[in-house]
């Protein structure tokens, strides 16, 4: 295997590493470093007339200004940045001043981790800083950071190529201000939602990721093989059927934040691995769930942003409850002028073609209606809007509508032109559920590779009896996009799925050839 090709800067830094060790300085010490202060807190609490405060801080060196025996460096910790003043005579008292001249001036680089002990003071220019009395190298950086520079309003050396940013998120988080805040808000979204559910008395649970039958959604699964059992297994596409088994088992309300996997396309709002939250509550229906959902989203937006409004691209979205409720048929009529009520499969296929929508013979009524709505209606709903009462062919796990057996008690919440949440009055009639599964198998025989497979154990669970239940699933990545004002899912995933690097792929081929 060939050694990696090093740039000139990488070669210099490795030489600095070796020189540190030759001088008795361990660049990767194992001992704990005691941190007693953080940049933001230090600056917020500093008072000029307060007693001298001794602190110990740690972080990356992000900039240096060397001026003889006195120098300044900018330290970035987990909270922000703070200036550090270093005086040769104080960090090297009574020692060979060469230690300062060589180590601090020549061997220490931007990107290195250091620990600093000293006291807090305000400089003559008014900047709150740490006056160093002791400096410890905590981690040597062997690759130079792409440090962004701004001069006369022009940005230089910016690290803004999405391809590089997503592959090297660890660099993106260091050099691009604001990226870290997105992920801090992501955690706040989860915490707010958990608080809402827990205060309502519902329990967080875990269900299998590896499943013998990929159920609970219409999607193409990833397939793997279990060697010991010698059976195919699927990465879950949804956790719905397992959570409803728990309602059968006697829990009144359960929820799960689940990693789901769908072997489908990737774009600005889809990643093959994504996070979904699903909640199921006994003795409720979809009307109750709509009210529950809109109040939850209003709370989350307030908790994360301090307001019910958030700007996403050119749109200002208001999550203040309540939200409008529009039937699926009315939505299609509003944006196409066509009333699909009572149409059979042939009429729907003809209508779709007349509307310029591409369809094929594998599509049943549900898929055709879904295509019409997706192409002509979905993108028009910018403010939160519940689309309700879906045709039965679109919803194989949903209870029939109490007033119209051709429809189901289902809603999808549309926000910023995309589906955010999907919910039902859950189907708890095992006979009806089995017949719906059979119809799905007919669609699979016609070529629909997203049709559901019959889950006989789930039918058996329903036969033991499930109370009236409402369930709701919400795409957490899309929710975080909305709450942080992002327009691509890759911005809210630490490590989005990407194609292999071309250079890495070529190196792997070369290694295989050898």
C-alpha positions in Angstrom: 0.0 0.0 0.0 1.4 3.4 -1.0 2.0 6.0 1.6 -0.3 9.1 1.4 1.0 12.0 -0.5 1.6 14.9 1.8 1.3 18.6 1.0 4.1 21.0 1.9 2.1 22.3 4.9 1.4 18.7 6.1 5.1 17.9 5.8 6.0 21.0 7.9 3.5 20.2 10.6 4.7 16.6 10.9 8.2 18.0 11.3 6.9 20.3 14.1 5.3 17.3 15.8 8.6 15.5 15.8 10.4 18.6 17.1 8.0 19.0 19.9 8.6 15.4 21.1 12.4 15.9 20.7 12.1 18.9 23.1 10.1 16.8 25.6 6.7 18.1 24.8 4.0 15.4 24.3 1.6 16.8 21.6 -1.1 14.3 22.5 -1.1 14.1 26.3 -3.3 11.5 28.0 -3.9 13.3 31.3 -7.2 15.1 32.0 -7.1 18.9 31.5 -9.2 20.8 34.0 -11.5 23.3 32.3 -13.0 25.9 34.7 -14.3 28.6 32.2 -15.7 29.0 28.8 -15.4 31.8 26.4 -19.0 33.1 26.3 -19.5 32.8 30.0 -16.2 34.5 30.8 -17.0 37.5 28.6 -20.6 37.7 29.8 -19.8 37.7 33.5 -16.6 39.8 33.5 -16.7 43.0 35.7 -13.8 45.5 35.7 -14.1 46.1 39.5 -14.5 42.5 40.5 -11.6 40.5 42.1 -9.1 38.9 39.7 -10.6 35.7 38.4 -8.3 32.7 37.7 -9.5 30.4 34.9 -8.4 27.4 32.9 -9.7 27.3 29.3 -9.1 24.9 26.4 -9.7 24.9 22.7 -8.3 25.4 19.2 -5.9 28.1 18.2 -7.7 30.0 15.4 -5.4 33.0 15.0 -2.1 34.5 16.3 -0.4 37.9 16.3 3.2 37.5 17.4 4.9 40.7 18.6 8.3 39.9 20.0 8.0 38.5 23.5 4.3 39.4 23.8 1.7 37.8 21.6 -2.0 37.3 21.2 -3.9 34.3 20.0 -7.6 33.6 19.4 -8.9 30.5 21.2 -12.1 28.7 20.0 -13.8 26.5 22.6 -17.1 24.7 22.5 -19.0 27.9 23.2 -17.3 30.6 21.2 -14.0 32.5 21.0 -11.8 34.4 23.4 -8.5 36.2 23.1 -5.5 35.0 25.0 -2.5 37.2 25.9 0.8 35.4 26.1 4.0 36.9 27.5 7.2 35.0 27.1 8.6 36.0 30.6 5.4 34.7 32.3 4.9 31.4 30.6 8.6 30.6 30.7 9.8 32.1 34.0 13.5 31.4 34.7 13.6 28.9 31.7 15.4 29.0 28.4 13.5 31.7 26.4 14.2 29.5 23.4 11.2 27.4 24.5 8.9 30.3 23.8 10.6 31.4 20.6 10.7 27.9 19.1 7.5 26.2 20.5 5.1 29.1 20.5 6.4 31.0 17.5 7.4 28.1 15.2 5.9 24.8 16.3 2.4 25.8 17.4 0.0 26.1 14.4 -3.6 27.3 13.8 -5.8 24.4 14.5 -3.8 23.0 17.4 -5.6 22.3 20.7 -4.1 24.1 23.7 -5.0 24.6 27.3 -4.4 28.0 29.0 -4.3 28.9 32.6 -4.3 32.5 33.7 -6.6 35.4 34.8 -9.2 37.4 33.0 -8.6 41.0 32.2 -9.6 43.7 29.8 -7.0 44.9 27.3 -6.3 48.6 26.5 -8.5 48.2 23.4 -11.4 47.0 25.6 -11.3 43.3 24.7 -12.0 40.8 27.5 -9.1 38.3 27.4 -7.2 35.6 29.3 -3.7 36.6 30.5 -1.8 33.3 30.2 0.5 32.1 32.9 0.7 28.5 31.7 0.2 27.0 28.2 -0.2 23.3 27.4 -0.3 21.6 24.0 -3.3 19.3 24.0 -3.5 18.1 20.4 -1.4 18.8 17.3 -3.3 19.5 14.1 -1.5 17.8 11.1 -3.7 19.3 8.4 -4.1 23.1 8.0 -7.6 24.4 8.5 -9.2 26.5 5.7 -9.3 29.6 7.8 -11.8 32.1 6.4 -10.5 35.7 6.0 -12.6 38.8 5.4 -11.0 42.0 4.1 -12.9 45.1 2.9 -16.1 43.0 2.8 -14.5 40.3 0.6 -14.3 36.7 1.9 -11.1 34.8 1.1 -10.4 31.0 1.6 -14.0 30.3 2.3 -15.0 26.7 2.9 -18.3 26.8 1.2 -18.3 24.0 -1.4 -21.2 21.8 -0.3 -19.4 18.6 -1.5 -16.5 19.3 0.8 -18.6 20.7 3.7 -20.8 17.6 3.9 -18.0 15.1 3.5 -15.8 17.0 6.0 -18.4 18.2 8.5 -15.8 18.2 11.2 -14.0 21.0 9.3 -17.3 22.7 8.4 -18.2 22.9 12.1 -14.9 24.5 13.0 -14.5 27.2 10.3 -18.1 28.1 9.3 -19.9 30.2 11.9 -23.6 29.2 12.4 -23.3 25.6 11.3 -23.0 24.4 14.9 -26.1 26.5 15.9 -28.2 24.4 13.4 -27.3 21.2 15.3 -27.8 22.8 18.7 -31.3 23.8 17.6 -31.8 20.2 16.3 -31.3 19.0 19.9 -33.7 21.7 21.2 -36.4 20.4 18.8 -36.1 16.9 20.1 -36.0 18.0 23.7 -39.1 20.2 23.2 -41.0 17.4 21.6 -40.0 14.9 24.2 -41.1 17.3 26.9 -44.5 17.7 25.2 -45.1 14.0 25.0 -43.8 13.2 28.5 -45.9 15.9 30.1 -48.9 14.3 28.4 -48.0 11.0 30.1 -46.8 9.0 27.0 -43.8 6.7 27.1 -40.8 6.6 24.8 -40.0 3.1 23.6 -37.6 1.3 21.2 -38.6 -1.2 18.4 -36.6 -3.3 16.0 -34.6 -1.8 13.2 -34.0 -5.2 11.6 -37.4 -6.6 10.6 -38.5 -9.8 8.8 -41.2 -7.8 7.0 -40.8 -4.1 6.0 -44.1 -2.7 7.0 -45.8 0.5 8.1 -45.2 2.6 4.9 -45.2 2.4 1.1 -41.4 2.4 0.3 -38.6 0.3 -1.1 -36.5 -1.3 1.6 -32.8 -2.1 2.1 -32.3 -5.9 2.2 -29.7 -7.7 4.2 -29.1 -11.3 5.3 -28.8 -12.8 8.8 -26.2 -15.6 8.6 -27.1 -17.5 11.8 -30.8 -17.6 11.0 -30.2 -17.9 7.2 -33.0 -15.5 6.5 -33.4 -12.2 4.7 -33.9 -9.1 6.9 -34.9 -5.6 6.1 -33.9 -2.3 7.5 -37.1 -0.7 8.8 -39.0 1.7 6.6 -41.3 2.6 9.5 -41.9 1.5 13.1 -45.7 1.9 12.9 -46.7 -1.8 13.1 -44.6 -2.5 16.2 -45.8 0.5 18.0 -49.4 -0.5 17.4 -48.6 -3.9 18.8 -47.7 -2.1 22.0 -51.1 -0.4 22.0 -52.6 -3.9 21.7 -50.4 -4.9 24.7 -52.0 -2.3 26.9 -49.9 0.9 26.7 -52.1 4.0 26.3 -49.6 6.2 24.6 -46.1 5.3 23.1 -43.7 7.2 20.9 -40.3 6.5 19.3 -37.6 8.5 17.5 -36.6 6.0 14.9 -33.9 5.8 12.3 -35.6 4.6 9.2 -34.1 3.5 5.8 -35.7 3.7 2.4 -33.8 2.5 -0.7 -35.0 5.4 -2.9 -33.7 8.6 -4.5 -31.8 11.4 -2.9 -32.6 15.1 -3.3 -32.9 18.3 -1.3 -35.5 16.8 1.1 -34.7 13.1 1.0 -31.9 11.1 2.5 -31.9 7.2 2.5 -31.3 7.2 6.2 -33.6 9.6 8.1 -35.2 10.1 11.5 -38.9 9.9 12.0 -40.9 10.3 15.2 -44.1 8.2 15.5 -46.6 8.4 18.3 -49.8 6.3 19.0 -52.4 7.2 21.5 -55.3 4.9 22.5 -58.9 6.2 22.6 -58.2 9.1 20.2 -59.0 9.9 16.6 -57.4 12.0 13.8 -59.4 15.1 14.8 -57.8 15.0 18.3 -54.4 14.3 16.7 -54.7 17.4 14.5 -55.2 19.6 17.5 -52.4 17.8 19.4 -50.0 18.2 16.5 -50.6 21.9 15.9 -50.2 22.8 19.6 -46.9 20.7 19.6 -45.4 22.5 16.6 -46.3 25.9 18.1 -44.6 25.0 21.3 -41.5 23.7 19.5 -41.1 26.8 17.4 -41.4 29.0 20.5 -38.9 26.8 22.5 -36.3 26.8 19.6 -36.7 30.3 18.2 -38.7 32.3 20.8 -41.4 33.1 18.2 -44.0 31.2 16.2 -42.6 32.6 12.9 -39.5 31.3 11.1 -38.0 32.4 7.7 -37.3 29.6 5.2 -35.9 30.9 2.0 -38.2 33.6 0.8 -41.1 32.4 2.9 -42.1 33.4 6.5 -43.9 30.5 8.0 -46.1 30.9 11.1 -46.7 27.9 13.3 -49.3 29.6 15.5 -52.2 27.2 15.9 -54.8 26.4 14.6 -54.1 25.4 11.0 -56.6 25.2 8.1 -58.1 21.8 7.2 -58.7 21.0 3.5 -60.0 17.7 2.1 -57.8 15.9 -0.5 -60.6 16.1 -3.1 -61.1 19.8 -2.5 -57.3 20.5 -2.7 -57.2 18.8 -6.2 -60.3 20.7 -7.3 -58.8 24.0 -6.1 -55.6 23.7 -8.1 -56.8 21.7 -11.1 -60.5 22.5 -11.5 -61.1 18.7 -11.6 -63.4 16.9 -9.1 -62.0 13.4 -8.7 -64.9 12.3 -6.4 -66.2 8.9 -7.6 -63.6 8.5 -10.4 -62.5 4.9 -11.2 -58.9 3.9 -12.0 -59.3 4.5 -15.8 -60.8 7.9 -15.3 -58.1 8.9 -12.9 -55.4 7.7 -15.3 -57.0 9.7 -18.1 -57.3 12.8 -15.9 -53.6 12.5 -14.9 -52.5 12.4 -18.5 -54.7 15.4 -19.4 -53.0 17.3 -16.6 -49.6 16.4 -18.1 -48.6 14.0 -15.3 -46.6 10.9 -16.2 -48.2 7.7 -15.2 -47.9 4.0 -15.9 -50.0 0.8 -15.8 -48.6 -0.3 -12.4 -50.4 2.6 -10.7 -53.7 2.0 -8.9 -56.2 4.6 -7.8 -54.2 5.5 -4.7 -50.9 6.1 -6.6 -52.7 8.1 -9.4 -54.4 10.4 -6.9 -51.1 10.8 -5.0 -49.3 11.8 -8.3 -52.0 14.3 -9.1 -51.9 15.9 -5.7 -48.1 15.8 -5.6 -47.7 17.4 -9.0 -50.4 20.0 -8.9 -51.2 20.8 -5.2 -48.6 20.0 -2.6 -46.1 22.8 -3.5 -48.8 25.4 -3.1 -49.2 24.9 0.7 -46.6 27.1 2.3 -48.3 27.9 5.6 -49.1 24.8 7.8 -52.2 23.1 6.3 -53.9 19.8 7.1 -54.9 17.9 4.0 -57.6 15.5 5.3 -59.9 12.6 4.2 -57.7 10.6 1.8 -59.3 8.0 -0.6 -59.2 4.5 0.8 -56.8 3.3 -1.9 -54.1 5.6 -0.6 -54.3 4.5 3.0 -54.1 0.8 3.7 -53.5 1.2 7.4 -56.2 3.8 8.1 -59.8 3.5 9.4 -62.6 4.1 6.9 -64.2 7.6 7.2 -67.2 7.5 9.6 -69.3 9.4 7.0 -67.9 8.1 3.7 -66.6 4.5 3.3 -64.7 5.5 0.1 -62.5 7.8 2.2 -60.2 7.3 5.3 -59.7 9.4 8.4 -56.2 10.5 7.5 -54.3 13.8 7.4 -51.0 15.0 6.1 -49.6 18.3 7.3 -48.2 20.3 4.5 -45.6 23.1 5.3 -43.5 25.0 2.8 -44.7 22.9 0.0 -43.8 19.5 1.5 -45.4 16.9 3.7 -44.2 17.2 7.3 -46.5 14.9 9.2 -48.8 11.9 8.4 -51.5 10.7 10.7 -54.6 8.4 10.9 -57.5 7.2 12.9 -55.8 3.8 13.0 -57.5 0.8 11.4 -58.2 -1.7 14.2 -60.5 -4.1 12.4 -58.4 -7.2 11.6 -60.7 -8.4 8.8 -60.7 -5.1 7.0 -56.9 -4.8 7.6 -56.3 -8.2 6.0 -58.3 -7.3 2.9 -56.4 -4.1 2.6 -53.1 -6.0 2.7 -54.4 -8.4 0.0 -55.2 -5.4 -2.2 -51.6 -4.2 -1.7 -50.3 -7.5 -2.9 -52.4 -7.2 -6.0 -50.7 -3.9 -6.6 -47.3 -5.6 -6.1 -48.2 -8.1 -8.7 -48.9 -5.3 -11.1 -45.4 -4.0 -10.6 -45.7 -1.5 -7.7 -42.5 -2.2 -5.8 -43.6 0.1 -2.9 -46.8 -1.9 -2.1 -47.0 -3.3 1.4 -46.4 -7.0 2.3 -48.9 -8.9 4.4 -47.8 -8.9 8.0 -49.6 -11.9 9.4 -48.3 -11.4 12.9 -49.7 -7.9 12.9 -53.1 -9.2 11.8 -52.9 -11.7 14.7 -52.1 -8.9 17.1 -55.2 -7.0 15.9 -57.3 -10.1 16.3 -56.5 -10.0 20.0 -58.2 -6.5 20.0 -56.9 -3.0 19.7 -58.8 0.0 21.1 -59.6 3.1 18.9 -56.2 4.7 18.4 -54.7 7.7 16.6 -51.2 7.7 15.3 -48.9 10.3 13.8 -45.5 10.3 12.2 -43.4 13.4 11.6 -40.2 13.7 9.6 -37.7 15.1 12.1 -35.1 16.1 9.6 -37.7 18.2 7.7 -38.9 19.6 10.9 -35.4 20.7 11.8 -35.0 22.2 8.4 -38.1 24.4 9.0 -37.1 25.4 12.5 -33.6 26.4 11.4 -34.6 28.0 8.1 -32.7 25.5 5.9 -33.8 24.5 2.5 -31.8 21.3 2.1 -31.8 18.2 4.3 -28.0 17.8 4.0 -27.7 21.0 6.1 -29.4 19.4 9.1 -27.7 16.0 9.0 -24.2 15.8 10.5 -23.1 13.2 7.9 -25.5 13.0 5.0 -25.2 10.1 2.6 -22.9 10.8 -0.4 -21.3 9.1 -3.4 -17.8 7.7 -2.7 -15.1 10.2 -3.3 -13.6 9.8 -6.7 -10.0 10.1 -5.5 -10.7 7.5 -2.7 -12.3 5.1 -5.1 -9.3 5.4 -7.5 -6.9 4.7 -4.6 -8.9 1.7 -3.5 -8.9 0.3 -7.1 -5.1 0.8 -7.2 -4.7 -1.0 -3.9 -6.8 -3.9 -5.1 -4.7 -4.2 -8.3 -1.5 -4.5 -6.2 
